[in-house]
Amino acid sequence: MLNQAQTVTLRAFLTALVELDSALPATLQQEVNKVGKMLATTPNDALNYLLELAENDCLKQFYQQARINIQKQYETQELNRYDKPSQQTQPTPTPSEHLTNIAIPILKAADSGAEAKTHKSSIIL
């Protein structure tokens, strides 16, 4: 299971993919595919590698803006976490589990940007 910072990193990276206007360069796409394979088995390594890939020129601006927006949303959610005691006992998949489940096929896809766009409603809060 991912911690909050890792969830923010993954969601921001996927959001950056959604925002792309064109396909990733072939070498970057291959690196993203490697991360997709790593995510299921070694999530910490995969997310550290995503941070490196987010520094790429075609992703950097989208990634940084998405990260800022997501962190603002998480701060608000944390403040409201226990407002409704009746909902505390409801077992639901954690946001990080759900995000990881959709992230793996996106990152493994031949065109991760196009695949991310098909899951836009699940990625962008």
C-alpha positions in Angstrom: 0.0 0.0 0.0 1.2 3.5 -0.9 1.7 6.2 1.7 0.2 9.6 1.1 3.3 11.1 -0.6 3.6 8.2 -2.9 -0.1 8.4 -3.8 0.3 12.1 -4.6 3.4 11.3 -6.8 1.5 8.6 -8.7 -1.7 10.7 -9.2 0.4 13.7 -10.3 2.3 11.6 -12.8 -0.9 10.1 -14.2 -2.5 13.5 -14.4 0.6 14.8 -16.3 0.1 11.9 -18.8 -3.6 12.9 -19.2 -2.6 16.5 -19.9 -0.1 15.6 -22.7 -1.0 16.8 -26.2 1.1 14.2 -28.0 2.6 10.8 -27.3 5.6 10.4 -25.2 9.0 10.1 -26.9 9.8 6.4 -27.6 12.6 6.2 -25.1 10.6 7.8 -22.3 7.6 5.6 -23.1 9.9 2.5 -22.7 11.0 3.8 -19.3 7.4 4.4 -18.3 6.6 0.8 -19.3 9.4 -0.4 -17.0 7.8 1.5 -14.1 4.4 -0.2 -14.9 6.0 -3.6 -14.6 7.8 -2.5 -11.4 4.8 -1.0 -9.7 3.1 -4.3 -8.8 6.3 -5.9 -7.3 8.4 -3.0 -6.0 6.2 0.1 -5.6 8.8 2.1 -3.7 11.4 1.7 -6.5 8.8 2.3 -9.1 7.7 5.6 -7.5 11.3 6.8 -7.0 11.8 6.1 -10.7 8.6 8.0 -11.6 10.0 11.0 -9.8 13.0 10.9 -12.1 10.9 10.5 -15.2 8.7 13.5 -14.1 11.8 15.7 -14.6 11.6 15.1 -18.3 10.9 18.3 -20.3 7.7 17.0 -21.8 6.2 16.1 -18.4 7.8 18.4 -15.9 5.4 21.4 -16.1 2.3 19.2 -16.1 3.6 17.1 -13.3 4.6 20.0 -11.0 1.2 21.8 -11.5 -0.7 18.5 -10.9 1.3 17.9 -7.7 0.5 21.4 -6.4 -3.2 20.9 -7.1 -3.4 17.4 -5.6 -1.5 18.4 -2.4 -4.1 21.2 -1.8 -6.9 18.7 -2.2 -5.3 16.2 0.2 -4.9 18.8 2.8 -8.6 19.6 2.7 -9.5 15.9 2.8 -7.4 15.3 5.9 -9.2 18.1 7.7 -12.6 16.6 6.8 -11.7 13.0 7.5 -13.8 12.4 10.6 -16.7 14.7 9.9 -19.1 11.8 9.4 -18.7 9.1 12.1 -21.3 6.9 10.5 -19.0 6.5 7.4 -15.9 5.5 9.3 -16.9 1.8 9.5 -17.6 1.4 5.8 -14.9 -0.8 4.2 -13.8 0.5 0.9 -10.7 0.2 -1.2 -8.2 2.8 -0.2 -7.5 5.5 -2.8 -4.0 4.3 -3.2 -5.1 0.7 -4.0 -7.6 1.9 -6.6 -5.0 4.3 -8.1 -2.4 1.6 -8.3 -4.9 -0.8 -10.0 -5.6 1.7 -12.8 -1.9 3.0 -13.0 -0.4 -0.4 -13.9 -2.2 -0.8 -17.2 -1.7 2.8 -18.0 2.0 2.7 -17.4 2.4 -0.6 -19.3 0.4 0.7 -22.4 2.1 1.3 -25.7 0.8 4.9 -25.5 0.5 5.8 -21.8 -0.8 9.3 -22.5 -3.7 8.0 -24.6 -4.4 5.2 -22.1 -4.4 7.7 -19.2 -7.0 9.8 -21.0 -9.4 6.9 -21.0 -9.2 6.8 -17.2 -9.3 10.6 -16.7 -12.3 10.6 -14.4 -10.6 8.2 -12.1 -7.3 10.1 -12.1 -8.3 13.7 -11.8 -10.2 14.4 -8.6 
